[in-house]
Amino acid sequence: MSCDTVWTHARLATMAADASAPYGAIEDGLVAARDGRIIWVGPRSQAPRFETRETVDCGGRWITPGLIDCHTHLVYGGDRAHEFELRLQGVSYEEIARAGGGILSTVKATRAADEAELFVSADRRLAALLAEGVTTVEIKSGYGLEQQAELKQLKVARRLGRERPVRVRTTFLGAHAVPPEFSGRSGDYTDLVAGPMLDAVAAEGLADAVDIFCEGIAFSPEETARVFAAAKAKGLPVKIHAEQLSNLGGAKLAAEHGAVSADHLEHLDEAGVIAMAGAGTVAVILPGAFYFLRETQKPPIALLRKHGVAIALATDANPGSSPLTSPLLVLNMACTLFRLTPEEALAGITRHAAKALGMQGEIGTLEPGKFCDLAIWDIERPAELAYRIGFNPLHARIWNGQ
């Protein structure tokens, strides 16, 4: 069998869904790739003979699938460190948002920045993710809140995917907040998002999905349904920010529209969980935002487990509620704050994160036919990835077999 590269003498955490061993572990394994895809993975003793251009001896290191950050807001202008100070003085996130801060302050900075400036700042944040083994990242818009600025964000995200060794999925989040010029007229702004703005995004092929923030400080369930209908008419998958600050039934609504994911979910109830389970909607848990906002209402992990909802994890990297660019810290936070097991956490940032992007057939596990996106680690056991704090044991990152 001919191939481009073989990684041998490795311990594999395949993260395959039907694996009998924890982590889908193979103690003495081999991975072979050709044309950027995995063509064989399994025990070294069972491997066929390969004609290969390169053989990499991993020296007993662990290989996992490349990590997937399935919820980020990497492209934006400015920062919100001053709001961090306000929250430490007791001002709530909702109070800051209603006073014109929060998302709207980032909107002002993002509108003022040109594409080159946005690329440079987002590239630095992306580099931090890649340094910890990320090979696929989702990037949302949502800090422009008018047509040209939203297109600008999405163009920068697409450029990152072209110029950096990473798979980028883009999400149109025009309905992230009501812009100041539409204050008190959220319905009119929803019409703009679901009409001309989405038309322009779709015409330029800039989005792989459409998202909306369904919350008391953002958009109602009725407005959410209008955006979902418009997205589906364009053939675009839908996602939702829901049940972060209250329970408006957004996750249930999203599941009824076949959403690929519902994200945040601290106030999710069992009816919403059951709806998500029936629709196959992934729960994307964002411990960075929970930690940074000092929330106390935890997402219902036990209910999600009970009903078999896939639980993904992500950084939610953004300037206001989760200025976090460490997927490894996300693993630790998920275990310490929400009591996920280390295996659940790693599945959440590999296999389930792939499903949250609708890419489970392409990435997220070490299986033949999938892209050869690997992270090679200097660790003794996979649990170390969630156990250590502030330590990066990445030895090598492989993207598309390179």
N, C-alpha and C positions, 0 to 999 in steps of 0.2 A: 504494500500500500504506500503510495507516495504522499508526501505532505511537505509543508513548509517548515514547521517547527514542532519539536516534541519536548515537553516538559516532563522530566522523569525524576525518580526518587523523591516523590512529593507525597504529602498527606493531603487528601482532598476532602473539603467540605462541599459536596456537590449541591446541597440544599434542594435536592429533588423532592417533589411532593410525595412520591410513593416509596421513598427510601425506608428500609427497615431499621437502619442504624441512625442514632442521633446525628443531626447535621448532614445526613446522607454520607457519612464519613467512609472513606477508603484509606486505609493506613499506609499502604505502599502503592501509590497510584501513578498513573500516566495520563497526560492530556496531549492529543495531537491535533494540529490545526492546518487547514489549507484554505487559501483565499479568504482569510479573515474569519472562517467558521470552524467550530470544533467538529472534527470528523470521527474522533474516538476518545472515550474517557472510560477508565476502569482500573482494575488491579493491574499492576505492571506484569505480574506473572501470566496474565491472560491476554496481553497485548499482542497483536500481529506484528510481523516484521515490517518496519517502515523504511522507505527510502526518503531521507529528509535532508534539507539544506542545513538545518541547525538543530542541535540537541542541547537542551539546557538542563543541567543537573541541579535540582533544587535543594539538595543536601538535607532532605527531611523536612523542609519548611512546609507550611500549610498554604494551600491554594483555595481561595473562595471565589465565587463569581465576583466580578467587579461590582462595587457598591453603586446603588441607584438612589439619587436624591430626588424624590418624586413630587416635591412641593417646595419651590423657592420663588423669591421675588428679587433675583440678583441684579436686575437692571433698574437703577434709580439714581437720582441726583441727591446730593447733600447727605446729612445724617441727622439723628435726633437725640444726640447725647443730652441736650438740655431737657428733653422730656423725661429722660431717665432720672435726672435730678428732681424734677417735679414729682414723679411717682414716689421717690424716696421721701418726699415731704408729705405724702398722703393723698395726692391728687390721683384720681382713678383714670384708667385708660379711656373710659367712656366720657368723663368730664373733659379730658384733654381734647378728644375728638370733637365734642360738641362746641368747644371754644375755638375751633378752627385749626387746632393742632393735629396730631396724629397723621393719618394718611394725607390730609389736605396740605400739610406743611411740606411733605415730600413731593406732592403734586406740583407745588410752586417751583421747587428746585429742579424737578425733572423737566418741566416745561421749558425752563430757562437754559438747560444744558443742551448742547448739540450732540449728534451721534458719536462723534469722536470722543468727547468727554465721557459719555455714558459707557462707551466700550472700554475705556481705560479703567474706570472704577469697577465695572462688572468683571473685567478680566482678572483683577486682583482677587476678588472674592471667589471667582471660579478656580483660580490657582490653589487656593486653600482647600477646596473640595477635592481637587485632583490629587493633591499631596497626601490625602488620606484614603486613596483607593477608589474614588468615584469615577465611573466610566460613562454613566448616563445621568443627565440632569434635566429636570423640567424647569422652565423659566416662564413666569407669568408676567403679563403687562399689568396695568391697573394703577399706575402712578401718572398717567397722562390725563385721563378722563376727558379728553377731547380727541377728535379723529387723528390729527397729524401727530400728536404726542404719543398716542397709543401705537400708531404705526411705527413711530420712531423706536419705541421700546422693543417691539417685536422684530424690527429689522436688526437691531443690535444683537438680540438673542440669536437670530439666525446666523449673523456674522460670527458669533462665538463658536457656533457649531461647524462653520466652514473652516475657521482658521485655527482651531484648537483640537487636540486629539480627544474628543469627547462627543457623545451622542446627545444632542440637545432636542428636547421636545418643547414646543412653545404653546402657551395657553393665553387666549384673549380674555382678560379680566376687566373689560371696560366697566362692568358693574361692580366695582370694588368699593366705591363711595359715591355720594352725590356731590358733584363739583359745586363750588361756591356760586357760580353763575346760575345754577339751577336750584338754589336753596328753596326748600318748600315745594319743589316741583319734581319730586322723584319720578312720578309717572311720565312726565315729559322727557326726562333724561333716559328713562328706560326705553321709551320709543326710539330715541336717538341711538342707543346702544344696539337694540334689536333690529334697527333698520339701517340707516346709512353707514354707521360705524362698522357693523358686522359685514355689510355688503363690501366695504372697502378692504377689510381684513381678508375676507374670503377671496375676493378678486385677485389679490396679490399673493395668495397662498401662504400667508404669514402665520397661521395658527393651526395647531394639531388638535385643539380642543377649546371649549368655551367654559368659563367659570363665572360664578357670581357669589357675592357675600350676602347671604340671607340672614338678616339680623335687624334688631330694632334700630340701630344706628346706621343701617345701610338700606337693604331692599326687602320688601314684603314677600311672602310666599306667592301672591298673585303676580307681582312684578317678576319674580324668579321664573314662574311658569311661562311668562311671555318670552323671556330671553331663551329659555330651554327650547321652546317651540321654534323660535327663529333659527337657533343653532342646528337643530335636527333637520330643519328644512334645507340647510346648507350641507347636510351630511357630516356635521362635526359632532364628536362625542361631547358630553356635558359632564361637569364636575361642580362641586359646591363647597363653599365655606359655610358651615352650619353648626348650630347649637354650641357656639363658643361662649357666648355671654348669656344666652337664654334659650328656651326651647320653643321655636316657632314651627316645628315640624318640617324643617327644611330637608333633613336627611330622608325622611319618608317621602316627601315630594320628589326629591332627586331620584330615589329608587324607583318611584312610579314612572319616571322618565328614562329609566335605564342608565342612570349615571354610572360612569366607571369608578368614581370615588366620591366619598363625602369626608370632609376634612375638619379637624379640630374635635368636635363632638363631646365636649365636656358635659353638656346638659342633655345628651341624647337619652331618650327613654326606650323602654322595651319594644313599644310599637314601631319605633324607628329602626331598631336593631332587626326586628323580624322582617320589616320591609326590605332592608338592605340585604339580608340573607337570601330572601326570595329572588332578588334582582341580581345577585352576585356583585353588588356594589362594595368596593373595598373601603374599609375604615382607615383613614390616614391620620395617625396620632402624631401630635406635634409637641413633644415635651419641652422644647426650648421656649415656646410661647407661654406654656403653663408656668414654667419656672420664672421667666423674666417678668411676667405680669403678676407674679405671686398669687396665682389663682389657688383656690382651695377645693373647687368642685372637680373631681377627677373623671376622666372618661370611663364609661362602664365596661371595663375590660372583661369582667366575669360574664356579663351578658353577651358580649361579642364572642367570647369563647363558647358559651353555652349554645349559641345559635349558629356557630360555624362561620362567622364573618371573618374574612381575611383581614389581618391587622398589619398595615404598612406603617413605616416610620419615615420622617423627613426632618430636615433642619428648619423649614419655614424661613430660611434666611431672608431677612427684611430689616429695614432701618428702625422700625418702631417697637415691635413686639417680640422679635426673635433675631437679634443681630448675631446669629450663630452660623459659623461656617465649618463646624467640626462634626461630621457624621459619626465619628467614634464617640464623642461626648453624647450624642443623641442615644447611642446604644446604652451607655451607662445610665443616662437619665431615665430611659424607658424602664430599665430594670429597678432602679432605686426609687423612682417616684411612683411608677404604676405597677410594679411587681411583675413585669414580664420576665420570662426566663431568658437567659442569654441566647438560647436557640430560637425562641420566638422573636427576640430582638433582631438577630441576624437575618432570619427569614423576612422580617419586616423591612429591611433595607436592601434585600435582594429579590427573592421570589415574589413576595406580595407587593413590593414597590413596582416591580415590572407589571403586575396585573393592574395596579392603580393607573398606569400609563397606557393600558391596553396593549402591552408589548410582551406578554408572557410567553408568546411563541418564539420570541427572538432573543431575550436576555433573561437574567435573573437566576439561572441555575447552570451547572456544568453538565450539559447534555449535548449529544451529537446534533448538528443542524443549527445550533444557536451561535450567535456571534461569539468569537473568542475574546471575551472581555474578562480578564482575570485580575485578582489582587493576590500577591504572594507576600506572606507574612512571616516575620521572625517571632513565632510564638510556639508554645508547647501544646496548647489546646485552644479551640475556637472561643471558649468562654473568656479568654484574656481580652478579646476585643471589646467586650462590655465591662470587664472588671477594672481595667486600668483607667486612670483619670489623667489627662494631660500628657499621654504617652502615645507616640505614633510608631508602631512596629512594622510599618509597610517596608517591604524589601524591594518590590518591583510592581509596577502597574502595567498591565498589558491591555491594549485597546485594539480591536480588529486584528488580533494576532500579532501586533507589533509592540 
